[in-house]
Amino acid sequence: MGVIPYLACMAAVAATAQLPPRVLPAIAVVEGGAPGLVHPDSNGTADLGIMQINTIWIPALAARAGITPAATRARLLAQPCFNIAAAALILRVYLSETDGALLPAIGDYHSHSLPLNRAYAARTVAAAAKLFGP
């Protein structure tokens, strides 16, 4: 299905979260997620939905949304804009941790391991260039 059906949500969420407008669509392309998609990870967690939100984030997202963890998981799977908003919140956490450095924060969305972080950030930049031009 791709990111096109969700561009309006991504633009609104990016504006609200003060993120560059190309970031969320590019991450979505790299993640390759879709509504309802569950991708189990080797560490016992799973990645959920369009932005492939890791289940480790469910308690914090549930607290932020004021809903139960079970309801949070269900919404991450069934409601793409909720999933996209969660991705923006996670990226804001990582931007705070990197003192606003965007590429390391994007890399942290995937991994805090420096080689994996840098590779993910590079794939995301390439995805943005493919989606929007250089």
Residue pairs with C-beta under 8 A, 6 or more apart in sequence:
1 34
1 35
2 29
3 10
3 25
3 28
3 29
3 50
3 131
5 80
6 25
6 28
6 50
6 80
6 81
6 84
7 25
9 80
9 81
9 84
10 21
10 24
10 25
10 28
10 84
11 21
13 19
13 24
13 81
13 84
13 85
13 88
14 20
14 21
14 23
14 24
14 88
15 21
16 88
17 85
17 88
17 89
17 91
17 92
18 92
19 88
19 91
19 92
20 102
22 128
22 131
22 132
23 91
23 102
23 106
23 124
23 128
24 51
24 84
24 87
24 88
24 91
25 127
25 128
25 131
25 132
26 124
26 125
26 127
26 128
26 131
27 51
27 87
27 91
27 106
27 109
27 124
27 127
28 50
28 51
28 84
28 87
29 127
29 130
29 131
30 110
30 120
30 123
30 124
30 127
31 47
31 50
31 51
31 52
32 52
33 39
33 47
33 48
33 49
33 50
33 51
33 52
33 83
34 49
34 50
35 49
35 50
35 77
35 78
35 79
35 80
35 83
36 49
36 77
36 78
37 48
37 49
37 50
37 52
37 77
38 46
38 47
38 48
38 77
39 46
39 47
39 48
39 52
40 46
41 47
41 54
45 54
45 55
45 56
46 54
46 55
47 53
47 54
47 55
48 54
48 55
48 73
48 76
48 77
48 83
49 76
49 77
49 80
49 83
50 80
50 83
50 84
51 83
51 84
51 86
51 87
53 61
53 76
53 83
53 86
53 87
53 90
55 73
57 86
57 90
58 69
58 72
58 73
58 76
59 69
61 72
61 76
61 86
61 89
62 68
62 69
62 71
62 72
64 89
65 72
65 75
67 75
75 82
75 83
76 82
76 83
76 86
77 83
87 109
90 109
91 105
91 106
91 109
94 104
94 105
94 106
94 108
94 109
95 101
95 102
95 105
97 105
97 108
98 104
98 105
98 108
103 121
103 125
104 117
104 121
106 120
106 121
106 124
107 116
107 117
107 118
107 119
107 120
107 121
108 117
109 120
110 116
110 117
110 120
111 117
111 120
